[in-house]
Amino acid sequence: MIHVSDIALIGGAHGAPVCGAVSVDALPDRAEEIRDILPGARSVVVLAAPHSRSAIESANVQVAQYDTIHAYSEAARASHSVALWLEGKGHKAVAVPAFIPIDMAPPKFGMQGAVDWRGAGVAAGIGGYGESGLLVNGVFGPAVRMGGVVTDALVSPGKPLSGTPCTHCMRCVEACPMGALSGGGKIDKRKCGDRIFSGGYRAWRNFLIALIEAPAEKRKELAASQLSLDLWQNFMTGNYYYCFACQAACPVGRKARA
């Protein structure tokens, strides 16, 4: 058996200081999809990289977006390093980022990935669910981005926490600009998506339809519009998140300021 503490050293050295592991059998709702990624998979290693709290609290959304790209990149870099390390030990291992593989076809429409990283993280004991529905880690709060590794190695699993680091202060619920949170992890995904993905697929689809249906002169106007420029920037940077309110509002993991 591989000890998760050994994996944590690899992950931490490559940008993801939060690490845990869970048996694939402990994730029955996703076990089939996980084993589609890697036949014979027995363990899921969860790795998380922290945000800069200053960045996600910034009024300049592009600063928060850049930090999101960086945090995801760190989680991916750590996952790749862990996968290679496990392969070096004679095991099969696949690094899996937070956002793929994902099924874009009905009925999922890209809203559910093959690995539920929040659920896996809770099962592995690296955090508990917050009122926002996010995973809340005891050190970094909800200000993390996750990824990990699917492997056929037996990795010493963690245990779910007896409670949750969430203080139930409801600041995340109060901070949500869309009123999408009602506590207890309940999320109105439509309201949340309208804000957080305001420059994502839906905006791109609507832009394409408007461009196709518009007369020639209007098409020129649309092609030079602010939305067109914003979508181009999102495609170039790989980022499309536009809201960080619930993460920024959480007091868990916030360092005391003098």
N, C-alpha and C positions, 0 to 999 in steps of 0.2 A: 504493500500500500504506500502511496505517496502522501507525505504529510503536507497539509495545506500551509503550514508555517514555512516550509521550504519554497513553495510556490509564491507565498507572500513576499519573500525576499526578492524574487525575480521581478514580480509586479511592481513592488515599491521602488526598485532601482531603475525602472523604466517609466515612471510617471503615475502609477496607480497605487497609492498607499493603502487602499481599502481592498481586502481580499477575503473571499469565503468560498466554500464549496458545498455542493448538494448533490445527492444521488439523483440520476435521471428518474428513477422509480418514484422519487418523492415529488415529482412534477407530472402527475398522470395526465393532466389536461394537454400537455405539450410533448409528452414522451415520444409519440409517433413522429411528430415533426422534427424533434431533436435527432431521432435515429435516422431520419431521412438525410440529415446533414452528415451524420457519421454512423453508419451501421455498426452496431455493437457498442455504441456509446454507453458509458456507465456513470459518468460524472459530468457536472457542469461547474466550471470555475467562474466565479463572478468577480470582476475587477471594476473598481470605480476610481475615477480621477476627479479631483475637486475643482470647482469654479474659483475664481477670484470673487470674493463677496463684493469688493468695491466695484468690480466691473458690472456685475448683474444688478447692482443698486444704482448704476449710473443712469442719468436721464437721457443719455445718448445711447439709443438702442443699438447702434452699430458697434459700440464698445462691448456691449453684452453679447452681441452676435459673434464677434471675433473671439471672445473668451469661450463661447460655446464650441466653436470650431476647434479651438486649442484643446479644451477638455476632452472632447470626443477623440481627437487625434492621440492624446496621451493614453486614453483607455485602450485605443486600438493598438498603439505601439507596445504597450505592456502585454496585451493579449497575444500579439504575434510573438513576442519574446518568450512568453510562457509556453506557447504551442511548440516552438522550436526546441525549447528545453525538454519538454515532455517527449518529443520525437527523439531527441538525443538519448533519452532513457529507454527507448525501444517501444514507446506507445504511439498510437495514432492520436492526433490532436488537431483540431481546426479552430483557428481564431475567428470569432463571430462578433461583428460590431453590433451596436444597439439597434441599427435601422435596417439591416438585411440579415438573412433572406426574409422577404415580406411578400405576401400574396396581394397583388393589386386587383385581382378579379373579384366579382361578387361571390359571396356576400361580405367579404372582409374589407374590400376597397382600400387596402393598405393601412388599415387601422390596427392590425394585430400581427406582430412578428412571430417567427417560429419559436423564439425564446422569450418568455415573459421575464425580463431582467429584474423588474421590481419584485415579482413573486419569487424568483429564484434567490434574490438578495435577502428577502425576508426569511425564506426557508433556510438559507445558509447562516442566518444570524448576524448579518452585517448591519442590520437596521430593522426598523419596524415601520408600519404604515402611518402616515400622518393624516390629519383631518383633510388635507388636500388630495389624498390618494397617492402622493409621492412617497418613495422610500425615504425615511429620515434616519441618517446615520448619527451615532452619538458624537462624533468628532466634527463632522462637516455639515450636519443637518441635511436638508434636501438639496444642497448646492453641490451635487455631483452628477457626472455623466458616466453611464455604465457600458460595459461590453464584457467579453469573457471568452472562455474556451470550452468547447465540447470535446471530451476525450474518452477513450476506452480504458484509461487508467482508473483504478480505484483510488480516489482521493479522499482523505479523511474528511467526512462531512461535518459541517457545523450544525447547531441546533437553533431553532427560532428563539428569539429573546422572550423572556417571561412577560415583558411588557413592551413598550415602545418609547424611544427617546422623545417622541412628540409630547409637548407639554399641554396640548389641548387648549392653547390660548386663543385659538380661532383667528389669529392675525392673518393667516393665509386666506381664510374665507372673507374677512373684511376687506382685504387688499385687492381681491379679484375685481378687475374693472368691468367684467362682463356679468358678474353675479352667477358665474358658472359653478361655484362651489357651495355646497350646503352642509359640509361637515361629514364626519364619518366616512371619508373617502369617496363620497358621492360626487360625480362630475357630470355636468351637462356637457357632453362632448361637442355638441353642435355649437353652443355658445363659446366654449373654450377654443374650439377650432377656428371660429370666425375671427378670433383675435390672434391667437398664437401662429396660425398658418395664413394670416392675411396676405402674405406674399408667396403662398405655396401653390399647390396644384389647382385648387379651385379658382384662384385668381388668374392663373395662367390659362386655364380652360375657358373662363369667361372672356378673357382678353382675346384669345384666338377666335372665339365665336363672333365677338364684336368686330374683329378685324376682317373676318371672312364676309360678314353680312353688310358691312359698311360700304357706301359708295367710294369711288376712287379717292376723291379729295379728303374724305373723312379718314380713310386708311392711312394717308400720309400723316394726318394729325395724330392718330392713335399710335403710329409707329414712333413718333417723336415725343410721346406723352411721358409724364413722370412715372406712371405705372410700368410702361415699357422699359424705362431705364432701371427702375427698381427690380423688375423681374430679371433683366440681364445681369444686374449685379448679384442677385441671388444665385443664378446659374453659375456665374464665374467663381463665387466664393464657396458654394455648396451649403449655404446657410439660408434658412427660411423661418426661423423663430422670431416672433415679434413681441413676446410677452414673457417676463420673468418675475412678475409681481408676487406670486405665491412663494417662490424660492427666496426672493429678496426679503420678504416680510418675516420669515421664520426666525425666531431667536435662537434656535438650537444650532450650536456650532459657531455662533457669532463671538468673535474675540472681544473681550472687554476693552473699551477705549479709555485712555486716560483723560 
